Amino acid sequence: MGRESDDAVPQEYPYFWSKESSIALPDFLTKYKPSMVQNDGTKPWIWVEGSKRNPDTSSAAAAISEAAALRTKCRREWKRLRKNDDSIPMRSSKKTGAKSKKEVREKVVQADAAEKLKEISIKYNYVSGKWLIFAPADRVDVIWSKIATSLASGALVSTCAFLTKVATSPTNETPNYQHVICLYIPDVYDKSAVTDVMKILLRYHGVNLSGVKSDLYTGIGKCLDSKHSSGIPSTVWKNTALLTDSEIKASDLKDAYFSELNAVSTSAAKSEEKKEKSFIDAKKKPIPKKKVQEDDPFASEDEADVQEAERKQKVQAKKKSVKRFQSSDKDADADQSDKPKTKKKKSAR
C-alpha cells in the first residue's frame, strides 16, 4: 500500500492487531492507547485490520513514479499562472470567452491533474485510499477504540472498509494536537461504496470527517493541499461532494447518533441518581441491634444457645410442678367428698 512508512503495515510490528493475533482486541486497545504510546520514530501508528482482504498493491511503485512526474509538471504550470502573464486576464470575459487566472488554475491545473491521477490509479489498479478523521488528544482513545471495534465486529463490517490506523502521540508536548485516524477503503473512486462508509461513520460514530485521500496522493510524497506548489487537490472526495449538508441533515445521520448518545447518558445519569437515592434511604433506616444477654455479654453463640435451652427446661419443669400440685389438690378434695357425713347429736338440756 504505497510507501511503507505511510500506508503499509511494517512486518512484525507489535502495534498491529488482526484476527490472527494472540491478544483479544479489547485487551489490545486497552494496552496500546494512542494517547499513551509516544512516537519515537519507530511507532508512528497503531493498526487494526478488519475481516476483509487487503487489495493488491503490487503495481504501486510504478503508479507513484508516473504520478510524481505529473506533479512536477503541474508545479511548473502553477508557477507560470502565478506570474504576470498578460495572455491570461485577471478577470473572465463573456464576450471573448477568456477565462480568468483563477478559472484557468482550477480547470487546467487542479481538475485536469485530479483526472489524470485517477487515470494513473486505474491504469495500475492502485485505487485504494482512506477516509481522514481528526480527533483531539483528550478524546482520541474513545473515538479510536469505537472505530477499531466497529471495523472488527460492528457496523463497519457491512462496508468495504478493511483497515484502520491512528497516529500515536508526539514525544514533545504539542498544544491542541490532533490525532489523524485513517479508515482504509479498496477503491476511492467507487462513490457509492465510499458514501456508505461515510454514512456509518456519521450515524454510529458522529466523527468529523476531512475527506477521502487516495494512497497514490500520499505516495507522491509531500502533503498535497490547496497551497501546494503543484495545485493538485489534497483529496479525491470532499464531504459535500458525497453528501451535501442538507442531505446529511435530512437523513438525520449525525443527529441520530447524538440523540442516541444523549439518551444513553441520561439513562446512565438516572441510574446513578437512583442508586444514590437508595443508598441515602438505606443510610437513614435504623439498623436493628442484636439482643445480647445481660448476664454474659461475652458469651458465644453456642453458649447462648445452651443457656436458652436450660432456661426453657426450667420453665417446662416449673410448669409440670405446678400441674402436679394442682392435681394433688383436686385428689384431696375428691377424698373429702367421698367420706360419709356424720350427724351431730343434739345436746340434752
C-alpha positions in Angstrom: 0.0 0.0 0.0 2.1 2.9 -1.2 5.2 3.9 0.7 5.8 1.5 3.6 6.2 4.3 6.1 2.7 5.7 5.3 0.2 3.2 4.1 1.9 -0.2 4.5 1.9 -2.1 7.8 5.5 -2.8 8.9 6.5 -6.5 9.3 6.4 -7.9 12.8 5.0 -4.7 14.2 3.8 -5.0 17.8 1.2 -2.2 17.4 -0.8 -4.1 14.8 -3.8 -6.3 15.5 -5.6 -8.8 13.3 -7.9 -11.8 14.0 -4.8 -14.0 14.0 -3.3 -12.0 16.9 -2.8 -13.8 20.2 -4.4 -11.0 22.1 -8.1 -10.1 22.1 -9.0 -6.8 20.5 -10.4 -5.2 23.7 -7.1 -6.0 25.5 -5.1 -4.7 22.6 -7.0 -1.4 22.6 -6.5 -1.1 26.4 -2.8 -1.9 26.2 -2.0 0.4 23.3 -3.8 3.7 23.6 -2.8 6.4 21.1 -2.7 9.0 23.9 -0.2 6.8 25.8 2.0 5.5 23.0 4.7 8.0 22.0 6.2 8.1 18.6 10.0 7.8 19.0 10.4 7.3 15.3 9.6 3.6 15.4 5.9 3.5 16.3 4.1 6.3 14.4 0.8 4.3 14.0 -1.4 1.8 15.8 -3.2 -0.5 13.4 -6.3 -2.7 13.4 -7.2 -5.0 10.5 -10.8 -5.9 9.6 -12.0 -9.2 8.2 -11.8 -8.2 4.6 -8.8 -9.0 2.4 -6.4 -6.1 1.6 -6.3 -5.1 -2.1 -3.4 -6.0 -4.3 -0.9 -3.1 -4.5 2.0 -4.8 -6.3 1.9 -2.0 -9.0 2.0 0.8 -6.5 5.7 1.8 -7.2 5.0 2.2 -11.0 1.9 4.3 -10.3 3.7 6.6 -7.8 6.6 7.1 -10.3 4.2 8.3 -13.0 2.1 10.4 -10.6 5.3 12.1 -9.3 6.2 13.2 -12.9 2.7 14.6 -13.3 3.1 16.5 -10.0 6.3 18.1 -11.3 4.6 19.2 -14.5 1.7 20.7 -12.6 4.1 22.6 -10.3 5.7 24.3 -13.4 2.2 25.2 -14.8 1.2 26.6 -11.4 4.2 28.9 -11.2 3.6 30.2 -14.7 0.0 31.1 -13.9 1.0 32.9 -10.8 3.3 35.2 -12.7 2.1 38.3 -14.5 1.1 36.6 -17.7 -0.7 39.2 -19.9 -2.1 36.4 -22.1 -4.3 35.3 -19.2 -6.6 38.1 -17.9 -7.3 38.6 -14.2 -11.0 38.5 -14.9 -13.0 36.4 -17.3 -14.8 37.9 -20.2 -18.2 36.7 -21.6 -17.7 38.5 -24.9 -14.3 36.9 -25.7 -14.8 33.8 -23.7 -11.5 34.3 -22.0 -11.0 32.7 -18.6 -9.5 34.4 -15.6 -6.3 33.1 -13.9 -8.4 31.6 -11.1 -10.6 29.7 -13.6 -7.5 28.5 -15.6 -5.8 27.4 -12.4 -8.9 25.5 -11.2 -9.6 23.9 -14.7 -6.2 23.3 -16.1 -4.1 22.6 -13.0 -6.5 21.2 -10.4 -9.3 19.5 -12.3 -7.1 18.2 -15.1 -4.5 16.9 -12.6 -7.1 15.1 -10.5 -8.5 13.4 -13.6 -5.0 12.4 -14.8 -4.2 11.0 -11.3 -7.4 9.0 -11.5 -6.4 7.6 -14.8 -3.0 6.6 -13.4 -4.6 4.9 -10.5 -6.9 2.9 -12.6 -4.2 2.0 -15.1 -2.1 0.4 -12.4 -5.0 -0.8 -10.3 -3.8 1.3 -7.4 -7.1 2.8 -6.3 -7.1 2.3 -2.6 -7.3 5.2 -0.1 -8.7 6.3 3.2 -11.3 8.4 5.0 -9.4 11.0 7.1 -10.7 11.7 10.6 -9.1 14.0 13.2 -9.6 13.5 16.9 -8.4 15.8 19.8 -5.9 14.3 22.3 -8.5 14.2 25.1 -11.0 12.1 23.1 -8.8 10.1 20.7 -8.8 6.9 22.8 -12.6 6.7 22.9 -13.0 7.6 19.2 -10.3 5.2 18.1 -11.5 2.3 20.2 -15.0 2.6 18.8 -13.9 2.8 15.2 -11.5 -0.2 15.6 -14.1 -2.3 17.3 -16.7 -1.3 14.6 -14.3 -2.4 11.9 -13.7 -5.8 13.6 -17.2 -6.7 14.7 -19.5 -3.7 14.4 -21.4 -1.6 11.9 -18.3 -1.1 9.6 -18.2 -4.8 8.9 -21.0 -4.3 6.4 -19.0 -1.8 4.4 -15.9 -2.1 2.2 -13.5 -0.8 4.8 -10.7 -3.2 5.6 -8.1 -1.5 7.7 -7.7 1.4 10.1 -4.8 3.2 11.9 -4.4 6.0 14.4 -1.4 8.3 14.9 0.4 8.0 18.2 1.4 10.9 20.4 4.4 13.2 19.8 7.3 12.9 22.2 7.2 16.6 23.0 4.1 18.3 24.4 2.1 19.8 21.5 -0.8 22.2 22.3 -4.1 21.4 20.5 -2.5 18.3 18.9 -4.9 16.4 16.6 -4.5 12.6 16.0 -5.3 11.6 12.5 -7.3 8.3 12.1 -7.3 6.7 8.7 -10.0 4.2 7.6 -8.9 2.4 4.5 -11.2 1.5 1.6 -10.3 -0.5 -1.5 -11.5 1.9 -4.2 -11.7 5.6 -3.6 -13.4 6.1 -7.0 -16.4 3.8 -6.1 -18.6 6.7 -5.0 -21.4 4.5 -3.7 -19.2 2.4 -1.5 -17.3 5.5 -0.2 -20.6 7.1 0.7 -21.8 4.0 2.5 -18.7 4.2 4.8 -19.4 7.9 5.3 -23.0 7.2 6.5 -21.8 4.6 9.0 -19.1 7.0 10.4 -21.7 9.8 10.8 -24.5 7.6 12.1 -22.7 5.3 14.5 -19.6 7.4 15.4 -20.5 11.0 15.0 -17.0 11.9 13.9 -15.7 14.9 12.0 -14.7 13.8 8.5 -12.0 15.5 6.4 -12.5 13.9 3.1 -11.2 10.9 1.2 -7.5 10.7 0.2 -6.0 8.4 -2.4 -3.0 6.3 -1.4 -1.5 7.5 -4.6 -1.7 11.0 -3.4 0.1 10.0 -0.2 2.7 8.1 -2.2 3.6 11.1 -4.3 5.5 12.5 -1.4 4.7 15.8 0.1 1.2 16.5 1.5 -1.0 17.9 -1.2 -3.3 20.8 -0.3 -4.7 23.9 -2.0 -1.5 25.9 -1.2 0.9 23.2 -2.6 3.0 24.4 -5.5 1.6 21.7 -7.8 -2.0 23.0 -7.2 -3.3 19.4 -7.0 -6.2 18.9 -4.7 -5.4 17.2 -1.4 -8.4 14.8 -1.5 -10.3 12.8 -4.1 -13.6 13.5 -2.4 -14.7 16.3 -0.1 -17.6 15.6 2.2 -20.0 17.8 0.3 -19.2 16.1 -3.0 -20.7 12.9 -1.5 -23.4 14.2 0.8 -24.5 17.8 1.0 -25.1 19.4 4.4 -28.8 19.4 3.6 -28.7 15.7 2.8 -26.9 14.9 6.0 -29.4 16.9 8.0 -32.4 15.4 6.1 -31.2 11.9 6.8 -30.6 12.7 10.5 -27.3 10.7 10.5 -25.3 12.8 12.9 -28.4 14.0 14.8 -29.5 10.3 15.4 -26.0 9.5 16.8 -26.0 12.4 19.3 -29.7 11.8 20.2 -28.8 8.2 21.0 -25.7 9.2 22.9 -27.7 11.7 24.9 -30.3 9.1 25.7 -27.6 6.7 27.0 -26.1 9.5 29.0 -29.5 10.4 30.5 -30.3 6.8 31.3 -26.9 6.4 33.0 -27.4 9.6 35.0 -30.9 8.4 36.1 -29.5 5.1 37.1 -26.7 6.7 39.2 -29.3 9.0 40.8 -31.5 6.1 41.7 -28.5 4.2 43.2 -27.5 7.3 45.2 -31.1 7.8 46.5 -31.3 4.1 47.5 -28.0 4.4 49.3 -29.2 7.6 51.2 -32.6 5.9 52.1 -30.8 2.8 53.4 -28.5 5.0 55.4 -31.5 6.7 57.1 -33.1 3.5 58.3 -32.1 2.4 61.8 -30.1 -0.8 61.9 -31.7 -3.3 64.4 -29.3 -4.3 67.1 -28.9 -7.9 68.2 -30.3 -8.7 71.6 -27.5 -9.6 73.9 -27.9 -11.4 77.2 -27.2 -9.0 80.1 -25.8 -11.7 82.4 -23.0 -12.6 80.0 -22.4 -10.1 77.1 -19.2 -12.0 76.0 -20.9 -15.4 75.7 -20.5 -17.1 72.3 -23.5 -18.1 70.2 -23.1 -21.7 71.3 -23.1 -20.8 74.9 -26.1 -18.6 74.4 -27.9 -21.5 72.8 -27.1 -23.8 75.7 -28.3 -21.1 78.2 -31.5 -20.6 76.3 -32.1 -24.4 76.3 -31.5 -24.6 80.0 -33.9 -21.7 80.6 -36.6 -23.4 78.6 -36.1 -26.7 80.5 -36.5 -24.8 83.8 -39.7 -23.2 82.6 -41.1 -26.5 81.5 -40.1 -28.2 84.8 -41.8 -25.4 86.7 -45.0 -25.8 84.7 -45.0 -29.5 85.4 -44.5 -28.9 89.1 -47.5 -26.5 89.2 -49.6 -29.0 87.3 -48.7 -31.8 89.8 -49.6 -29.5 92.7 -52.9 -28.6 91.2 -53.6 -32.3 90.6 -52.8 -33.2 94.3 -55.3 -30.5 95.5 -58.0 -32.0 93.3 -57.4 -35.5 94.6 -57.6 -34.3 98.2 -60.9 -32.6 97.5 -62.2 -35.7 95.9 -61.3 -37.8 99.0 -63.1 -35.4 101.3 -66.2 -35.6 99.2 -66.2 -39.4 99.3 -66.3 -39.7 103.2 -69.8 -40.2 104.8 -71.1 -37.2 106.7 -71.9 -37.8 110.4 -74.8 -36.1 112.0 -74.2 -34.1 115.1 -76.1 -35.2 118.2 -78.2 -32.7 119.9 -77.2 -31.9 123.4 -79.7 -32.6 126.1 -80.9 -29.7 128.0 
